[in-house]
Amino acid sequence: MSTENPDASPLVKIRSLLPGLARAEQRVAKVVLDNPATVAHRSITEVAEAAGTSETTVTRFCKAIGVGGYPELRIALAADTARTAARTDRDLGGDIGPADDLRQVVGKVAFADARAVEETAEQLNVETLQQVVEAVAGAGRVDVYGFGASAFVAFDLQQKLHRIGRTCFAWNDTHIALTSAAVLTDADVAVGISHTGSTSETVEALRVAKDHGATTVALTNFPRSPISEVADHVLTTAARETTFRSGAMASRIAQLTVIDCLFIGVAQRHVESAKTALEATYDAVSGHRLGARPDGRRRRETGK
């Protein structure tokens, strides 16, 4: 089953498939990613020479990323360049350098995070998301596995689902994740979160869950990574990591975007119970807010 959105930007597709390409094809990918606007106007011979490879390899690269051939790639790149030109600031779109002042850093971080959210939404396969929503909404229990930066996203999903009364556990300890996965059944769902898709602990936990009959879901930036081999459904992000940001910043923002979409979809399946649970959980913690009355309700403003 395809996990890729046919309407996704060609550059997003290339970045997501990059690790799985042959070495010569990766060189072609680098030429395209480094200057897509220029490649849109170059011949296949020029691109092959720039990548130090053959025209045949360029054609294989086009097919590997789901484009029929080089002419189609040029058209797609030209269209994508035109579509994004108005909203792209070259100064902000570049890498963060050691000489950048703090104002430039703020601008570049904000730009990269915003693009991660936009590109993730553009390439997200809604049909796959729908299937995951249905699976989670009907699950007896949901396990979520995430390690490193992905653990924060795993716990965010746990907190969200718990707030609407869905049983969900997030694990970031290998032994606990594996033992929890081993007691899942075909009535349950397991979600593995890994930016690279190659975090061994996450892949192993998801494999154990699948072996015991659970419906398995992967959330990754790379749809052809190892985690996809043990997932029934693959949800993808589109985050670009740059200097000082490897695996921890833009990727987390992109993952949280997908998690929010998943949560809202599940909540819509249980509207009344979700509303009741949200109100109950709000009341349960309201007494811990400054200005709250002893009964947990917030004091009314007097205007004095």
C-alpha positions as CSV (number, residue, x, y, z in Angstrom):
1,M,0.0,0.0,0.0
2,S,1.4,3.4,-1.0
3,T,2.0,5.8,1.9
4,E,2.9,8.7,-0.4
5,N,0.7,11.6,-1.3
6,P,0.8,12.0,-5.1
7,D,0.3,15.8,-4.7
8,A,3.4,16.2,-2.5
9,S,6.2,18.5,-3.6
10,P,8.9,16.7,-5.6
11,L,11.5,18.1,-3.2
12,V,9.7,16.7,-0.2
13,K,9.5,13.3,-1.9
14,I,13.2,13.4,-2.7
15,R,14.2,14.2,0.8
16,S,12.0,11.5,2.3
17,L,13.3,8.8,-0.1
18,L,17.0,9.9,-0.1
19,P,18.3,7.3,2.4
20,G,16.9,4.4,0.3
21,L,18.4,5.5,-3.0
22,A,21.5,4.0,-4.6
23,R,24.7,6.0,-4.0
24,A,24.8,7.4,-7.6
25,E,21.1,8.3,-7.4
26,Q,21.8,10.1,-4.1
27,R,24.3,12.3,-6.0
28,V,21.6,13.2,-8.5
29,A,19.3,13.9,-5.6
30,K,21.9,16.3,-4.0
31,V,22.2,18.2,-7.3
32,V,18.4,18.6,-7.5
33,L,18.0,19.6,-3.8
34,D,20.9,22.0,-3.9
35,N,19.3,24.1,-6.7
36,P,16.0,22.9,-8.0
37,A,15.2,26.1,-9.9
38,T,18.4,25.6,-11.9
39,V,17.8,21.9,-12.6
40,A,14.3,22.8,-14.0
41,H,16.1,24.5,-16.9
42,R,19.0,22.1,-17.3
43,S,19.3,19.2,-19.7
44,I,19.6,15.6,-18.5
45,T,23.2,15.5,-19.7
46,E,24.1,18.6,-17.6
47,V,22.5,17.1,-14.5
48,A,24.3,13.8,-15.1
49,E,27.6,15.6,-15.4
50,A,27.0,17.6,-12.3
51,A,26.3,14.4,-10.3
52,G,29.2,12.6,-11.8
53,T,27.0,9.9,-13.2
54,S,25.2,8.8,-16.4
55,E,21.9,9.9,-18.0
56,T,20.6,6.4,-17.4
57,T,21.1,6.9,-13.6
58,V,19.3,10.2,-13.8
59,T,16.4,8.4,-15.4
60,R,16.5,5.6,-12.8
61,F,16.5,8.4,-10.1
62,C,13.3,9.9,-11.6
63,K,11.5,6.5,-11.5
64,A,12.7,5.8,-8.0
65,I,11.0,9.0,-6.7
66,G,7.8,8.3,-8.6
67,V,8.4,10.6,-11.6
68,G,8.0,9.1,-15.0
69,G,11.2,10.5,-16.5
70,Y,13.4,13.6,-16.6
71,P,11.1,15.8,-18.6
72,E,8.4,15.2,-16.0
73,L,10.9,16.0,-13.2
74,R,11.8,19.3,-14.8
75,I,8.1,20.3,-15.1
76,A,7.4,19.3,-11.5
77,L,10.4,21.3,-10.3
78,A,9.5,24.3,-12.3
79,A,5.9,24.2,-10.9
80,D,7.1,23.8,-7.4
81,T,9.6,26.6,-7.7
82,A,6.9,29.0,-9.0
83,R,4.5,27.9,-6.3
84,T,6.9,28.5,-3.5
85,A,8.8,31.5,-4.8
86,A,6.4,34.1,-3.3
87,R,6.6,32.6,0.2
88,T,10.3,31.7,0.3
89,D,12.8,34.0,1.8
90,R,16.3,32.9,0.6
91,D,17.9,34.5,3.7
92,L,15.7,32.6,6.1
93,G,15.6,29.4,4.1
94,G,19.4,28.8,4.4
95,D,21.3,26.9,7.0
96,I,22.1,28.4,10.4
97,G,25.7,29.5,10.4
98,P,28.0,30.1,13.4
99,A,28.2,33.8,12.5
100,D,24.5,34.4,12.4
101,D,23.3,36.9,15.0
102,L,20.4,36.0,17.3
103,R,17.8,37.8,15.1
104,Q,18.8,35.7,12.1
105,V,18.7,32.5,14.2
106,V,15.2,33.4,15.4
107,G,14.1,34.0,11.8
108,K,15.6,30.8,10.4
109,V,14.2,28.6,13.2
110,A,10.8,30.1,12.8
111,F,10.9,29.7,9.0
112,A,12.1,26.1,9.2
113,D,9.5,25.1,11.7
114,A,6.7,26.8,9.7
115,R,7.9,25.0,6.5
116,A,8.0,21.7,8.4
117,V,4.4,22.1,9.4
118,E,3.2,23.3,5.9
119,E,5.1,20.6,4.0
120,T,4.1,17.9,6.4
121,A,0.4,18.8,5.9
122,E,0.8,19.0,2.1
123,Q,2.3,15.5,1.7
124,L,0.3,13.7,4.4
125,N,-1.7,10.9,2.9
126,V,-5.2,11.6,4.3
127,E,-6.5,8.1,3.3
128,T,-3.8,6.5,5.5
129,L,-4.5,9.0,8.3
130,Q,-8.2,8.0,8.1
131,Q,-7.4,4.4,8.5
132,V,-5.2,5.1,11.5
133,V,-7.9,7.3,13.1
134,E,-10.4,4.4,12.7
135,A,-8.0,1.9,14.2
136,V,-7.1,4.1,17.2
137,A,-10.7,5.1,17.8
138,G,-11.8,1.4,18.0
139,A,-8.8,0.1,19.9
140,G,-9.1,-1.4,23.3
141,R,-5.6,0.0,24.1
142,V,-2.9,2.0,22.4
143,D,0.8,1.6,22.9
144,V,3.2,4.4,21.7
145,Y,6.9,3.8,21.4
146,G,9.4,6.7,21.1
147,F,13.0,7.2,22.1
148,G,15.2,10.3,22.3
149,A,13.4,13.4,20.9
150,S,10.5,11.2,19.7
151,A,9.7,10.3,23.3
152,F,8.3,13.8,23.9
153,V,5.9,13.3,21.0
154,A,4.9,9.8,22.3
155,F,4.0,11.2,25.7
156,D,2.1,14.1,24.0
157,L,-0.1,11.5,22.2
158,Q,-0.6,9.6,25.4
159,Q,-1.7,12.7,27.3
160,K,-4.1,13.8,24.5
161,L,-5.8,10.4,24.2
162,H,-6.1,10.0,28.0
163,R,-7.8,13.3,28.2
164,I,-10.7,12.0,26.0
165,G,-10.9,8.7,27.9
166,R,-8.9,6.5,25.5
167,T,-6.5,4.0,27.1
168,C,-3.0,4.9,25.9
169,F,0.5,4.2,27.3
170,A,3.7,5.8,26.0
171,W,7.0,3.9,26.6
172,N,10.6,5.2,26.2
173,D,12.3,2.3,28.0
174,T,13.3,-0.6,25.8
175,H,12.5,-3.4,28.2
176,I,9.1,-1.9,29.3
177,A,8.2,-1.2,25.6
178,L,8.9,-4.8,24.6
179,T,7.1,-6.4,27.5
180,S,4.1,-4.1,26.9
181,A,4.1,-5.0,23.2
182,A,4.2,-8.7,24.0
183,V,0.8,-8.5,25.8
184,L,-1.1,-6.6,23.0
185,T,-3.8,-8.4,21.0
186,D,-5.6,-7.9,17.7
187,A,-7.9,-5.5,19.5
188,D,-5.0,-3.1,20.2
189,V,-2.9,-0.5,18.2
190,A,0.8,0.1,18.5
191,V,2.4,3.4,17.3
192,G,6.1,3.7,16.7
193,I,7.6,7.2,16.3
194,S,11.0,7.6,14.7
195,H,12.2,10.5,12.6
196,T,14.8,8.4,10.7
197,G,12.6,5.2,10.8
198,S,15.7,3.3,11.8
199,T,15.7,3.6,15.6
200,S,16.3,-0.1,16.5
201,E,14.4,0.1,19.8
202,T,11.3,1.5,18.2
203,V,11.4,-0.9,15.3
204,E,11.9,-3.9,17.6
205,A,8.9,-2.9,19.8
206,L,6.7,-2.4,16.8
207,R,7.7,-5.8,15.4
208,V,6.8,-7.5,18.7
209,A,3.4,-5.8,18.8
210,K,2.8,-6.8,15.2
211,D,3.8,-10.4,16.0
212,H,1.1,-10.5,18.7
213,G,-1.6,-9.3,16.4
214,A,-1.8,-5.5,17.1
215,T,-2.4,-3.1,14.3
216,T,0.9,-1.2,13.9
217,V,1.4,2.4,12.8
218,A,4.7,4.1,12.0
219,L,5.3,7.9,12.1
220,T,8.5,8.7,10.3
221,N,10.1,11.1,7.9
222,F,11.3,8.4,5.6
223,P,8.6,6.0,4.3
224,R,11.1,3.4,2.9
225,S,13.0,3.0,6.2
226,P,13.1,-0.2,8.3
227,I,10.2,0.8,10.5
228,S,7.9,0.7,7.5
229,E,8.5,-3.0,7.2
230,V,6.8,-3.7,10.5
231,A,4.0,-1.2,10.1
232,D,0.5,-1.8,8.7
233,H,0.1,2.0,8.2
234,V,2.8,4.6,7.7
235,L,2.3,8.3,8.4
236,T,5.0,10.6,7.2
237,T,6.4,14.0,8.1
238,A,8.4,16.4,5.9
239,A,11.1,18.0,8.1
240,R,14.4,19.3,7.0
241,E,17.2,19.0,9.6
242,T,20.0,21.6,9.5
243,T,23.0,22.6,11.6
244,F,22.2,22.5,15.4
245,R,18.8,20.8,14.7
246,S,19.6,17.1,13.9
247,G,16.6,14.9,14.8
248,A,15.3,17.1,17.5
249,M,13.7,20.4,16.4
250,A,11.9,20.7,13.1
251,S,11.2,16.9,13.1
252,R,9.5,17.2,16.5
253,I,7.3,20.0,15.2
254,A,6.3,18.0,12.2
255,Q,5.6,14.9,14.3
256,L,3.3,16.9,16.6
257,T,1.4,18.2,13.6
258,V,0.5,14.7,12.6
259,I,-0.3,13.7,16.2
260,D,-2.7,16.7,16.5
261,C,-4.5,15.6,13.3
262,L,-4.7,12.1,14.6
263,F,-6.1,13.2,18.0
264,I,-8.7,15.4,16.5
265,G,-9.8,12.6,14.1
266,V,-10.2,10.2,17.1
267,A,-12.0,12.8,19.2
268,Q,-14.5,13.4,16.3
269,R,-15.4,9.6,16.5
270,H,-16.3,10.0,20.1
271,V,-17.7,13.5,20.3
272,E,-20.0,13.3,23.3
273,S,-17.7,11.1,25.4
274,A,-14.7,13.2,24.4
275,K,-16.4,16.5,25.5
276,T,-17.4,14.9,28.8
277,A,-13.9,13.6,29.4
278,L,-12.3,17.0,28.5
279,E,-14.6,18.8,30.9
280,A,-13.9,16.3,33.7
281,T,-10.1,16.5,33.2
282,Y,-10.2,20.3,33.1
283,D,-12.2,20.4,36.3
284,A,-9.8,17.9,37.9
285,V,-6.8,20.2,37.5
286,S,-8.5,23.6,37.7
287,G,-7.9,23.9,41.4
288,H,-4.2,24.0,40.8
289,R,-4.4,27.3,38.9
290,L,-3.7,30.5,40.6
291,G,-6.9,32.4,41.3
292,A,-9.0,29.3,41.5
293,R,-11.7,28.9,44.2
294,P,-11.5,26.1,46.8
295,D,-14.1,24.1,44.7
296,G,-11.8,24.2,41.7
297,R,-13.6,26.9,39.8
298,R,-11.8,30.1,38.8
299,R,-12.8,33.2,40.7
300,R,-14.7,35.8,38.7
301,E,-12.9,39.1,38.0
302,T,-14.4,41.9,40.1
303,G,-12.7,44.7,38.1
304,K,-11.1,46.0,41.3
